[in-house]
């Protein structure tokens, strides 16, 4: 499998519970658009749903962590479904080490992310749980395997650097207003983190508060997280 998943291609990752997943349409759209961009032909969503159901049935699972990879050849892009044990995001505060790296072609969830893996391991060796990718001058882009949002006391602020639109972010952001939280996109810089009282990260596993970025500590805003978690957890689950 490493030879297949480590080169030219892309993937999506989802948490399946009881044969359902949040944001299924987002996953299928991501796979189709990326396949068109990388290879030319599109990717039929019903085919992906069928392959995923078959993989879950073969493993005897209705709860799982599922990845759908797409790799070449260019004239016949091939999907591959990988099923693993389900996993949830820890609810405890996470710590992030800022690193001087931004993903190339950041809007794609592409394969071969050596630098991401390198910086995640670097962060872990230094006692952090995630790496925070930054551009020139310390401008914040995204986590190595997460999106990040900040709270300035009145709005949820999303960094406006090129980054992957994660599925959890795609599900959560448009729901925030209905739960009383304003949302905006603007530049966030490491030097300006004092403008924010809280932060949280998210990926396919869920959402967690941030307790520290480098040496800058953040208090966990329990009320904010309660609303954010509720907005996400009340999002509908889609049958695969």
The 8 nearest C-alpha neighbors of each residue, nearest first, counted from 0:
[[1, 3, 2, 4, 5, 81, 79, 68],
 [2, 0, 4, 3, 5, 6, 111, 110],
 [3, 1, 0, 5, 4, 6, 111, 7],
 [4, 2, 0, 1, 5, 6, 70, 7],
 [5, 3, 1, 2, 6, 110, 0, 68],
 [4, 6, 111, 110, 1, 2, 3, 7],
 [7, 5, 111, 110, 4, 8, 3, 2],
 [8, 6, 110, 70, 5, 9, 111, 71],
 [7, 9, 70, 110, 69, 109, 6, 71],
 [8, 10, 109, 110, 69, 108, 68, 70],
 [11, 9, 68, 67, 69, 108, 109, 66],
 [10, 12, 67, 66, 26, 13, 68, 108],
 [13, 11, 66, 65, 203, 67, 10, 14],
 [14, 12, 65, 203, 64, 15, 66, 11],
 [13, 15, 64, 63, 65, 20, 203, 204],
 [14, 16, 20, 63, 62, 19, 18, 64],
 [15, 17, 62, 19, 18, 61, 20, 14],
 [16, 18, 61, 19, 62, 15, 60, 20],
 [19, 17, 61, 16, 15, 238, 239, 62],
 [18, 20, 238, 237, 16, 15, 17, 239],
 [21, 19, 15, 236, 237, 23, 14, 22],
 [22, 20, 236, 23, 237, 235, 19, 234],
 [21, 23, 25, 24, 170, 20, 26, 166],
 [22, 24, 26, 25, 21, 20, 237, 27],
 [23, 25, 27, 26, 22, 28, 29, 237],
 [26, 24, 28, 22, 23, 27, 29, 166],
 [27, 25, 23, 29, 24, 28, 30, 11],
 [26, 28, 24, 30, 29, 44, 25, 31],
 [29, 27, 25, 31, 30, 26, 24, 32],
 [30, 28, 26, 32, 27, 31, 25, 33],
 [31, 29, 27, 33, 28, 32, 34, 26],
 [30, 32, 42, 28, 34, 41, 29, 33],
 [33, 31, 35, 29, 34, 30, 28, 36],
 [32, 34, 36, 30, 35, 31, 37, 29],
 [35, 33, 31, 37, 32, 36, 38, 41],
 [34, 36, 39, 41, 40, 32, 33, 38],
 [37, 35, 33, 34, 38, 39, 32, 40],
 [38, 36, 34, 35, 33, 39, 8, 73],
 [37, 39, 73, 35, 34, 36, 40, 76],
 [38, 40, 35, 36, 37, 41, 34, 73],
 [41, 39, 35, 38, 34, 42, 74, 76],
 [40, 42, 35, 31, 34, 43, 39, 32],
 [43, 41, 31, 44, 34, 40, 30, 35],
 [44, 42, 46, 45, 41, 47, 31, 27],
 [43, 45, 47, 46, 27, 48, 42, 31],
 [44, 46, 48, 47, 43, 49, 50, 27],
 [45, 47, 49, 44, 43, 48, 50, 42],
 [48, 46, 44, 50, 45, 49, 51, 43],
 [47, 49, 45, 51, 46, 239, 50, 52],
 [48, 50, 46, 52, 47, 51, 45, 53],
 [51, 49, 53, 47, 52, 48, 46, 54],
 [50, 52, 54, 48, 53, 49, 47, 55],
 [53, 51, 55, 49, 54, 50, 56, 48],
 [52, 54, 50, 56, 51, 55, 57, 49],
 [55, 53, 51, 57, 52, 56, 50, 58],
 [56, 54, 52, 60, 58, 57, 53, 59],
 [55, 57, 59, 53, 58, 54, 52, 60],
 [56, 58, 54, 55, 59, 53, 60, 52],
 [59, 57, 55, 56, 60, 54, 82, 53],
 [58, 60, 56, 57, 55, 61, 54, 62],
 [61, 59, 55, 58, 62, 56, 63, 57],
 [60, 62, 17, 18, 16, 55, 63, 15],
 [63, 61, 16, 15, 60, 17, 85, 18],
 [64, 62, 85, 15, 84, 83, 65, 14],
 [63, 65, 85, 14, 83, 84, 82, 13],
 [66, 64, 82, 13, 81, 12, 63, 14],
 [65, 67, 12, 81, 11, 80, 68, 13],
 [66, 68, 80, 10, 11, 79, 81, 78],
 [69, 67, 10, 79, 78, 9, 66, 80],
 [70, 68, 78, 77, 9, 8, 10, 79],
 [69, 71, 8, 77, 76, 7, 68, 78],
 [72, 70, 76, 73, 77, 75, 8, 69],
 [71, 73, 75, 76, 74, 70, 77, 38],
 [72, 74, 38, 71, 75, 76, 39, 37],
 [73, 75, 72, 76, 38, 40, 39, 71],
 [74, 76, 72, 73, 77, 71, 40, 38],
 [77, 75, 71, 72, 70, 73, 74, 69],
 [76, 78, 69, 70, 71, 75, 79, 72],
 [79, 77, 69, 68, 67, 70, 80, 76],
 [78, 80, 68, 67, 69, 81, 77, 66],
 [81, 79, 67, 66, 51, 68, 82, 54],
 [80, 82, 66, 65, 67, 79, 83, 54],
 [83, 81, 65, 64, 63, 80, 66, 55],
 [84, 82, 64, 63, 65, 85, 81, 66],
 [83, 85, 63, 64, 86, 82, 62, 65],
 [86, 84, 63, 64, 62, 83, 14, 87],
 [85, 87, 204, 84, 64, 88, 14, 63],
 [88, 86, 204, 205, 89, 85, 14, 203],
 [87, 89, 204, 205, 206, 90, 207, 86],
 [90, 88, 91, 87, 207, 92, 206, 205],
 [89, 91, 207, 88, 92, 208, 206, 93],
 [92, 90, 89, 93, 207, 208, 209, 210],
 [91, 93, 210, 208, 209, 207, 90, 94],
 [92, 94, 209, 210, 128, 208, 91, 95],
 [95, 93, 211, 127, 128, 210, 212, 209],
 [96, 94, 212, 129, 130, 127, 131, 211],
 [95, 97, 130, 213, 122, 131, 212, 127],
 [96, 98, 131, 130, 132, 95, 213, 133],
 [97, 99, 132, 100, 131, 133, 96, 130],
 [100, 98, 133, 134, 132, 97, 101, 135],
 [99, 101, 132, 133, 98, 134, 102, 114],
 [102, 100, 132, 133, 134, 103, 140, 99],
 [101, 103, 105, 104, 100, 162, 115, 132],
 [104, 102, 105, 101, 106, 107, 161, 162],
 [105, 103, 106, 107, 102, 109, 161, 162],
 [104, 106, 162, 102, 103, 107, 163, 161],
 [105, 107, 163, 162, 104, 164, 108, 161],
 [108, 106, 109, 105, 104, 163, 33, 9],
 [109, 107, 9, 10, 163, 106, 11, 110],
 [108, 110, 9, 107, 8, 10, 111, 112],
 [111, 109, 9, 8, 5, 112, 6, 4],
 [110, 112, 5, 6, 113, 109, 7, 4],
 [111, 113, 115, 114, 110, 116, 109, 5],
 [114, 112, 116, 115, 111, 117, 118, 5],
 [115, 113, 117, 116, 112, 118, 100, 102],
 [116, 114, 118, 112, 117, 113, 143, 119],
 [115, 117, 119, 113, 114, 118, 120, 112],
 [118, 116, 114, 120, 115, 119, 113, 121],
 [117, 119, 121, 115, 120, 116, 122, 130],
 [120, 118, 122, 116, 130, 121, 117, 129],
 [121, 119, 123, 118, 122, 117, 124, 116],
 [120, 122, 118, 124, 119, 123, 117, 125],
 [123, 121, 127, 119, 125, 120, 124, 96],
 [122, 124, 127, 120, 126, 125, 121, 128],
 [125, 123, 121, 122, 126, 120, 127, 119],
 [126, 124, 122, 123, 127, 121, 96, 120],
 [125, 127, 123, 124, 122, 128, 94, 121],
 [128, 126, 123, 94, 122, 95, 125, 129],
 [127, 129, 94, 123, 93, 95, 122, 126],
 [130, 128, 95, 119, 127, 122, 94, 96],
 [129, 131, 96, 119, 95, 143, 122, 142],
 [132, 130, 142, 97, 96, 95, 98, 143],
 [131, 133, 100, 98, 141, 142, 101, 140],
 [134, 132, 139, 99, 138, 140, 137, 100],
 [133, 135, 138, 137, 101, 99, 100, 136],
 [136, 134, 137, 138, 133, 99, 100, 139],
 [135, 137, 138, 134, 188, 133, 189, 190],
 [136, 138, 189, 133, 135, 188, 134, 139],
 [137, 139, 188, 134, 133, 136, 187, 135],
 [140, 138, 133, 187, 188, 137, 158, 141],
 [139, 141, 160, 133, 132, 158, 162, 161],
 [142, 140, 146, 132, 147, 131, 162, 139],
 [141, 143, 131, 145, 144, 146, 132, 130],
 [142, 144, 130, 115, 145, 131, 132, 141],
 [143, 145, 142, 202, 146, 115, 129, 141],
 [146, 144, 142, 202, 201, 143, 200, 141],
 [145, 147, 141, 201, 142, 200, 202, 165],
 [146, 148, 200, 141, 199, 142, 145, 201],
 [149, 147, 157, 199, 156, 198, 200, 155],
 [148, 150, 198, 156, 155, 197, 195, 199],
 [149, 151, 155, 197, 195, 152, 198, 154],
 [152, 150, 195, 153, 154, 196, 194, 149],
 [151, 153, 150, 154, 196, 195, 155, 197],
 [152, 154, 151, 181, 150, 155, 180, 182],
 [155, 153, 181, 182, 151, 150, 156, 152],
 [154, 156, 182, 150, 149, 181, 183, 148],
 [157, 155, 149, 183, 148, 184, 154, 182],
 [156, 158, 184, 148, 183, 159, 185, 149],
 [159, 157, 186, 187, 185, 160, 184, 140],
 [158, 160, 185, 186, 184, 157, 161, 140],
 [159, 161, 140, 158, 162, 139, 186, 138],
 [162, 160, 105, 140, 159, 106, 163, 104],
 [163, 161, 105, 106, 140, 141, 160, 164],
 [162, 164, 106, 105, 165, 107, 108, 161],
 [165, 163, 162, 166, 169, 168, 106, 146],
 [164, 166, 168, 167, 163, 169, 202, 146],
 [165, 167, 169, 168, 170, 25, 164, 22],
 [168, 166, 170, 169, 165, 202, 171, 203],
 [167, 169, 171, 165, 166, 170, 172, 164],
 [170, 168, 166, 167, 171, 172, 165, 164],
 [171, 169, 167, 168, 172, 166, 22, 173],
 [172, 170, 168, 174, 231, 169, 173, 167],
 [171, 173, 174, 175, 168, 169, 170, 182],
 [174, 172, 175, 171, 170, 176, 169, 177],
 [173, 175, 171, 172, 176, 177, 230, 178],
 [176, 174, 180, 178, 177, 172, 173, 230],
 [175, 177, 180, 179, 178, 181, 174, 173],
 [176, 178, 175, 179, 174, 180, 230, 173],
 [179, 177, 175, 176, 180, 230, 226, 174],
 [178, 180, 176, 177, 175, 181, 226, 174],
 [181, 179, 176, 175, 178, 154, 182, 155],
 [180, 182, 154, 176, 155, 179, 175, 183],
 [181, 183, 155, 154, 156, 180, 175, 184],
 [182, 184, 156, 157, 155, 185, 154, 181],
 [185, 183, 157, 159, 156, 158, 182, 186],
 [186, 184, 159, 158, 187, 157, 183, 156],
 [187, 185, 158, 159, 188, 138, 160, 184],
 [188, 186, 158, 139, 138, 185, 189, 191],
 [187, 189, 138, 191, 190, 137, 139, 186],
 [190, 188, 137, 191, 192, 138, 139, 187],
 [189, 191, 188, 192, 137, 193, 138, 187],
 [190, 192, 188, 189, 193, 194, 187, 195],
 [193, 191, 194, 189, 195, 190, 188, 187],
 [192, 194, 195, 191, 196, 190, 215, 189],
 [193, 195, 192, 191, 151, 196, 150, 152],
 [196, 194, 151, 193, 150, 192, 197, 149],
 [195, 197, 151, 150, 217, 194, 152, 218],
 [198, 196, 150, 217, 195, 149, 218, 220],
 [197, 199, 149, 209, 148, 150, 208, 200],
 [198, 200, 208, 209, 148, 207, 147, 149],
 [201, 199, 147, 207, 146, 206, 145, 208],
 [200, 202, 206, 145, 146, 205, 207, 167],
 [201, 203, 145, 204, 205, 167, 165, 146],
 [202, 204, 13, 205, 167, 14, 12, 166],
 [203, 205, 87, 88, 202, 86, 14, 206],
 [206, 204, 88, 201, 203, 202, 87, 207],
 [205, 207, 201, 200, 88, 202, 199, 208],
 [208, 206, 90, 200, 199, 92, 201, 89],
 [209, 207, 199, 92, 198, 93, 219, 200],
 [210, 208, 93, 199, 92, 198, 211, 94],
 [209, 211, 217, 92, 93, 94, 216, 218],
 [212, 210, 216, 94, 217, 215, 209, 95],
 [211, 213, 95, 215, 96, 94, 214, 216],
 [212, 214, 96, 215, 211, 95, 97, 94],
 [213, 215, 212, 216, 211, 96, 95, 94],
 [216, 214, 212, 211, 213, 217, 192, 193],
 [217, 215, 211, 210, 214, 212, 218, 213],
 [218, 216, 210, 197, 211, 219, 196, 209],
 [217, 219, 220, 210, 197, 216, 196, 209],
 [218, 220, 221, 208, 217, 197, 210, 209],
 [221, 219, 223, 222, 218, 224, 197, 196],
 [220, 222, 224, 223, 219, 225, 226, 218],
 [223, 221, 225, 224, 220, 226, 227, 219],
 [224, 222, 220, 226, 225, 221, 227, 150],
 [223, 225, 227, 221, 226, 222, 228, 220],
 [224, 226, 222, 228, 223, 227, 221, 229],
 [225, 227, 229, 223, 224, 228, 230, 222],
 [228, 226, 224, 230, 229, 225, 223, 231],
 [229, 227, 231, 225, 230, 226, 224, 232],
 [228, 230, 232, 226, 231, 227, 233, 225],
 [231, 229, 227, 228, 233, 232, 226, 174],
 [230, 232, 228, 234, 229, 171, 233, 227],
 [231, 233, 229, 234, 230, 228, 235, 227],
 [232, 234, 231, 230, 229, 235, 228, 236],
 [233, 235, 231, 232, 230, 236, 21, 170],
 [236, 234, 21, 233, 237, 22, 232, 20],
 [235, 237, 21, 20, 19, 234, 238, 22],
 [238, 236, 19, 20, 21, 23, 239, 235],
 [237, 239, 19, 18, 20, 236, 23, 17],
 [238, 48, 19, 18, 237, 52, 20, 23]]
